[in-house]
Amino acid sequence: MKQAAVLFSLWIAPLLSGIGHPAIPPPQPFPPPDDCELLPLRVTTANMRVLGLAIEQYQTDNNACPAAADATALLAALAPNYLQQAADSEDGWGRPLRYEVWVSGTPPRQHCGLASAGRDGLWEFPLINNYPVGPAYHLDNDVVMIDGRFTWLYDDPRRTDQDRYNATAGWMKILATGLEAYNANNSSYPAGTLEEVYAQLVSNYRGLADYRGTTDHWRNGYVYLAWSSSGTAYLDHYVLASAGRDGLWEKLNPRDYLQRTAVSYDNDIVLMDGQFIEIVDDPSRTLSQLERLSMGNLKTIASAIEQYNTDNNHYPVGTTIQQLLSALQPDYLTGGGFDQDAFRQPFQYVAWGGVVGNPQHYRLSTIGKNGVADLPDLCSPLPALQPAGFDDIIIQDGQFIAQPD
């Protein structure tokens, strides 16, 4: 009893006594590992990524997983045609990797599983397809990859909130690509819980990269809701959201979210119909970083425009970014966030030349960091010498004709 009283005074009393006694956090069940402890995990994941890429290429070419009884036989099946670099049949702790193949899904499809038993060398589940999807909490946890993507992997608690926020938003954008592809094929977004929808997407759209399952990078569940604006069976809208760092939802009904700029990592991250409508603008990003982000999106859109031109012998007709995106999505461009630059200004687009309805030239631009168009209209000729303060970024027919120094 005396020992219990001592423990109470050490842990509970400071919490109850108020001002002048800072709260003592409870002991962490798993102290964060140091860099030396993490090294075998990094070796393991790097090796599994090499093998996963080779497995995925093999699946693409053969519509089946490599036939192999173990990881050693897997290496033999992949080399030399599919392995882009040297790989090992053992993990970073020097133990053999596990390799398994099974069939599941509708329609039935083969899945390839690769796993390490983690630091302790003890398997948590008898079969790879028994593992949950999401972040693992300890270095002793197993490391699992299915069809070239990690589904069960240690999540380092030392990661910053900015890193977790960006990783969560990145995964949501990847999932949106799968949702847009599903909509393109079915004229409807998928119905059901996120778990049910996620299972459909993973089984049918292998474009999803290293996914995180149905929990965000703070280990809280996402919310997904799809609905029909016309009351029919065809679902033409959806919301995908994370509750952010604090894990508290700002809206009880996901349909109530409105377009706004979030100001804190505690704010929800909300993606609707392929585009973020609530997300933090990282205040630490410099103007040059924002310009590079804008240029990256311009290049992605321009690549889609050139592919459209290859297929149709003309550029998309239009004088606005919305008309351009309507022509490109979903066949040439998937995902959201392509309507505006990193400064949250809408991209500009115009196409001209050739016969009516078959333009042979286009310009795509952002008005840059000053938020003011430096040309009277997008078709205007560029000045021979760009004046001070000219910061429009412009692509014409696939090439940058104005960009930052």
N, C-alpha and C positions, 0 to 999 in steps of 0.2 A: 504493500500500500504506500509505504514511504517513497519507493522508487517511482510509483505512478504519480505521486504528488510533485516530485522533482521534475518529471517530464512535463507535467501540466504547467508548472511555473516557467519552464524554459520555452515552451512552444505556444501555449494558449494565452497565458497572462499578458505578454506584451501586445497581443492582438486586441485584448479587451481594454487595456489601460488608456488608449487614446493618445493625445498629443504628448510628444516627448519620448515616445517609445516606438521607433520605427518597426513596422511589421517584419517579422523574420520569415522569409519564404520557406516553404516545406522543402525537404531534401529532394533532389532529383533522383528518380529511381535508376536512371541510366546516365551517368556523367558523360558529357560530350567527349568523344575520342580525340586524341591528338593526331597530328599529321602523320606520324609514323604508323599509328594504328589504322589510319585510313588508307595507307598506301596499298596494301593487298586488295582492298575493295576497288580502288581505282584501276589497278592492274586487271582485276576480274571484269569490271564493266567495260574497259577498253577492249579486252579480248572478246567479250561476248558481243560487243557492237560489230566487230569485224566479222565474226561468225554469223550474226544476225543479218547483216547486209548480204552476205553470200547466200544464206538460206532463202532470203526473200527473192534474190535474183534467180535462184534455182526454182523456186515456186513459180515465178513468172514464166520461165522457159518451159517447165515441165508439167505445170498444173498439178504438182504433187510435192510433198516434202521429200528430202533425201532419205533413201532407205538405209538405215544404219541402226545397229544394236546399241551403240554407245558413242561417246564423243570422239573416241579414236577413229572408229569407222566413219563417223560424220566427216572428219577432216579428210579422210581418203576419198569420200564421195564428192567433196567440194573442190578439192585440188585437182589440177591447177586452174580449171576453167572459171571458177567462181570466187576464189579467194583473191582479193585485191592486195593483201599483204599477209605477212606471216601471222599465224594464229596457233593457239595451244589448246590441247584437250584437257588441260588442268586449269584450276582457278588460281588466284593470287596467293592462296594459302598452300598451294601444291597438292590439292586434291582433285580427283577426276570430276569433270562436269557431268551432269546428267542430261541425256537427250531422249526425248519421247515423242511419238507421233500418235494422234488420235483423230477421230472424226466426230464433228458435232455441227449444229446449226441447221437452218432451213434456207435453201437446200443444203444437204450434207456436204461438208467441206473438210479437208484435212487441215490439221493444225500442227505446227512444229514447236516443241517446247525445249528450252535449254535452261539449266539451272545450276547454281552453286549452293552448297550447304552453308555458306557464310563462315564466319570466324570460328564458330564452335564445331563445325564439321558434322552437325546433327541435322537430319532432314525433318522439317516440320510437318510435311504431308507425304503420304505414300505415293501420290501421283502429281505430276506437274499441273494437270488441269483441275486439281483440287484447291489450288491457292486462290486467295481473294485478290482483288485488284485494288491497288492503292499504295501509299507509302508505308514502308516497314519502319520500325522504331528503334532498332538495335543492330549493332554490327553482327551479332550472332544470328540475326534473321537471315533466311535464305535469300538469294538473288535470283529472280525468275524473269525470263524473257519468252514471250510467245509470238510466233510469226514475226520475229525481228524487232519486237518492241518490249521494253521493260514494263512488267505489270506488277512487280513486287520488288521494291528496292529501298535500301536504307535512306532515310531523309535526315540530313545533318541538321541538328537543332541550332547550329550557329549561323545559319543562313539569315541574312537581313530581311526585314519586312519588304524593302524595295525589291529584292530578288524574288521573294515569294509572290509579291503582287504581280510583277512582270511575268513570272513563270505561269501563274494562274491565268492571266489574260492571254498569254501565248497559247496555252492549252485550249482555252475557250475558242480562240480563233481557228485552231486546227480542227476542233470538233465542228465548228461552223462550216468548214469546207465539206465535211462529210454530210452535214445536214442539207447544204445546198445541192450536193450531188444527188442525194436521195430525192429531194424535191424535183430536180430536173428529170429524174427517171420515173417518178411516180405522180407528178403534178400535185404533190401534197407533202407537207412535212410529216414526219412520223409521229404517231400517237403513242401514249404510254408514259410510264415513269422514265426518268433518266437512265436507270439501270436497264430497262427493257429496250429503250432506244439505243443506248450505247452498245448493247449486245448485237443489235441489228447492224449498226454501222461498222463495228469491228469485224463482223463476219463478212461484210460485203464490200467495204471500201478500204483497201489496203493502203490508201494514201495517208491515213492517219499515222503521224510519227510518234515516237516514244511517248505513249500516253500515260496519263496519271489516274485513269479510272474515274470514279464518280465522286471523289473528294478533291477539294482544292489544296493548295500548298500550305494551308494552316490546318489541314486535316478535317475540314468541315464539308458537309455535303453540298453539292450544287443543287439548284432548282431548275427544272425544265417544264415548260408548259406550252403546248401548241393548241391553236384554236382556229375556227373558221369565222371570217367576217361576214359570210353570207348565210350561215346556218346550215351549210351542206356538209357532206362527209369529207370534203377536200379542205385540209387545214392549210391556210395560206399565211399564217403568222405564227411566230414562236418567240419565247423569251428564254434565255439561258443566263443564270445569274449565280454569282458567288457573294456571300455575305461579308467578304473582306476580312480584315485582320480581327475585328472584334466578334465576328461570328453572329452578329445581330442583324436581322432583316429590317430594312427601312420600309418595306411595303408588305402588307399581308397578302395582297393579290399581285402576282408578277405582272399582270396586265396594266397595273397602275403606274409603272415607271414612265418617266418623261425624260426627254433629252436634256442633259445638263452635264457640266464639267464637275467631277468630284474633286474634293479638296483635301482628302485624307485617305490613308490606307484603310481606315475603318469604314469608309463608304463602300457600299455594294458595287460590284463590277457587273454591269448589265449589258448583254448583247441581244439585240432584237433583229430578226430577219437578216442575219449575216453582218450587222454593223453594231459597233459599240455605241450605246446611247448614254452610258454613264461610266466614266473611267477617269482616273487621275492623270493630269498632265504632270509628268515628273519635273519638279522645279529645279532639279540639279542639272538638267540637260542644257548644254550651251547652245548658242545660236548656230554654230557650225554643225553640231550634232543634229539639231532640228532640220537644218538644210539637207544634210546627208540622208536623214530619214525620208524627207520629201522626195529627194532625187531617187531613192530606192523604190518608192511607190510609183513614181513616174516611169522608171525603167520597166517595172513589172507590167504596168498598163500598156506601155509602148510595145512590149513583147507580144502581148495579147492582140494589140491592133495589127501588128505585122503578120501574125498568124491568120487573123481574119482576112487580111488583104491577100495572103497566099491562097486561101480557100475561095475567095469571092472576086478576086481581080479588081477590087476597089476598097477604099477605106470606109469605115462606118459613116453613114450619113448623120449629121447632127451639128448643133451649135452650142450644146451644153454638155456638161459632164454626165448629167442624168441620162440624156439620150445616148451618149457613148456607152455607158454601163449597161443600159437596156439591150444594146446590140451585142455586147461582149459576154454578158453573163446569162447562163452558166457555162456555155460551151467553151469559151476562151479564157474566162477569168472566174475564179471561185473565191468565196470568202467575202468579208466585208472590210470597210475602212478605206475604200479606194475613191471615195467622193471628195475627200478633203486632205490637205497637207498637214504636216506636223504642227503648223501654227493655227490649225483649225479654220483655215480659209478654203473655200471650195476650189478644186482644180478647174481650169478653163480648157475648153476644147472647141475646135472648129475644123471643118473639112471643106475643101473646095477643089476646083479644077475638074477636067474631064466633062463628060456629058452629064446631064441632070440625073441625080440618083446614083452616080458612080464616081465619087470624088477620087482624085489621084494624089492629093496632098492633104496633110493635116498638121495642125499644131496642138500641142498639149502643154499646159504650163501651170505653174503656181506663181502667185503675185509676190511671194517672198515674205521676208520677215517684217517689212514695213507695212504690209497689208494694203498697199496701193499699187494698182496696175501701172507699170512704167511705159506701156504702149497705149496709144489712144484706142486701139482695138487689136485683137490678137492677130489679125491679118496684116497689120502695118509692118513695113520694112524695119529691120533693126537699124539703129544708128551705127554709122561706121565706127565711131568711138563711143562706147557706153559711158554716159555721164556719171559723175559721182552719185552714189545712192541708188543706182540701177541694180535691183536685186531680183528681178523676175528670173525664174528658171524655166527654160523653154526647150521642148523637144519638137523638131520638125522632121517628119518622115523617118522616124526611128533614130535620129541623131540629135544630141544636145547642140543647140546653136547659141544658148546663153546659159551660163552657169556660174556659181561662185568661183572666185579665184582660188 
